[in-house]
Amino acid sequence: MPDSSPQLISISTLEEGGIPLRISATLFYAVMIMVVGQAFLFTILPPIGRQVGMADYQIGLVMSVHGLFMLFTGPMWGAASETWGRRRVIVIGGAVFAVSVVLFGLIVDAAISGLVSGMAVLWMLVGSRALFALGAGAVTPSAMALAADMSSPAMRLRAISMLTAATSTGAILGPSVSAFFTGFGLSAPFYIISVAGVLAVVLARIFLPKTRASISASSVRYSHLLKGPILKISISAVCFMIGTYGTFSVVGFFVQDRFSLDPVPAAQAMGVGLMCAAASNVFVQAFLLRRINQSAKVLIVIGVCVTLISIILLWFSATQTMFVIAMMCNGMGQGFSMPAINTSMSLAAGPDAQGRLAGISTSCQSIAFLLAPASAAAFYQVYPWLPFASGGVVTVIALILFLGTPIIDGRVLKTESTSARA
C-alpha cells in the first residue's frame, strides 16, 4: 500500500500527475546553477589559463576532465537516486558542487598571485574539476528523473523542455556572471556561483519531495536499456554534442585571436555571444516549440541543420556582430533538437527506468565533454580552422545517423492519449 505521507511520495503515484510549481521551480533552479557553473568556465578559463601560463591544450584538458568523471558518476548517481531518493542525491550533489567551485576560485587566486605555478596549477585545477563533476553528475540526472516521474507520457516533452530551458537559462546567466563579476577580479565569479549552489541545496531540502522506489533497483539494468532505439539515439546524440562542444570550447580562443582582445574584454565578448545563444535557445523552447506541431524527428533534423549552419557562420565571422549571429543560430539549433532527443529517450525507456535513463543521458554529454574540448584545443593550436571543420563533419555524421534512427514521438503519444479519452 502506498505511503500516504505528504513528505514521502512514491514514484509510481507521480506518473499521471502534474509537477507542483514549488517542485518545478526548485528543479529548474538546481539544474540552472549546475549549468551556470559550467557555462561561465567556458567564458573565463581561456583568458585565465593564458594569464597564468597554461598552454591551450592544457586548458582544454581541464575542461575535458569534467566529461571523464561525469561519464561514470552520471550513471552511478542515476541508479542511486532510485534507491536513495531523488532529493537526497540532489542535496548531496549540490553541496559537493558548491565546495568544488570555491576550491577552483582559490586555486585561480593562488596561481595569479604566484603562490603556485607550472604543473601544480594544472593538476590542482583538474582535481577541482573532478570534484565539480561529482556534484553536477548527481544533480542533473536526479532532477531529470524526478521531472519524468512526475509527468505523464503525453506531457513528457513539456517536462523535459522545462529542464532544457533551465540549461539554456544557466547558459545565459553563466556568461553574465562572468562578464559582470570579472570586473572585481578573475576569480570573483567562482565565489558568487558557490553561494548560489548553497542556495540550491537549501531549496532542494525544503521543497523537493522525498521519494521511495516502487520497483527493485536491479529490475531494470543498464545492459537492458542500452539496446535498440535508446542506443541508436544515444550514439547520434553523442556525435551531435561532440560537434557542438568542440566548437564551443575553442570559441574563447577564437574571439581573443580573431578580434585581438585582451583577456577581460575577450571574456566579456564571449559572454555576450553565449548569452545570445542561450536567449535564442529559450525563445525556441518557450515560444516556437509550443506552436510548431512537428514530430520529434523533424525537430531534431531542423536543430542539427541549424547548428551546422552556425558552425560555418562562426568560422567566417569577420566582426563581433557576425559572431553573435552565429552564436544565436547555435542556440536555436540546440533549442529545437535537445528537448526532442531527451524526450524520445525518456519515452523509450518506460516509467521504471527514468533514473538510469537520466544517467545514460548524462553520460552522452560526458563523452562529448571528454572528447571534444581537449581535441578541439589541440586542433586549434595546429590550425585554427581545424576544430570548426571537424565539428562540422561530426555534425553531418550526426544528421545522417538521426535520419536513420527510429525515434519515438511524444506528440504522437499525446494525440493517441487524447483520442483514447474521447
Secondary structure, DSSP 8 states (H G I E B T S, - for coil): -----TTEEEGGGGTTS---HHHHHHHHHHHHHHHHHHHHHHHHHHHHHHHTT--HHHHHHHHHHHHHHHHHHHHHHHHHHHHH-HHHHHHHHHHHHHHHHHHHHHHHHHHHHTSS-THHHHHHHHHHHHHHHHHHHHHHHHHHHHHHHTS-GGGHHHHHHHHHHHHHHHHHHHHHHHHHHGGG-TTHHHHHHHHHHHHHHHHHHHHS-EEE-SS-TTSS-HHHHSSHHHHHHHHHHHHHHHHHHHHHHHHHHHHHHHTT--HHHHHHHHHHHHHHHHHHHHHIIIIITTT----HHHHHHHHHHHHHHHHHHHHT--SHHHHHHHHHHHHHHHHHHHHHHHHHHHHHH-GGGHHHHHHHHHHHHHHHHHHHHHHHHHHHHH-TTHHHHHHHHHHHHHHHHHHTS----HHHHHHHHHHHH-
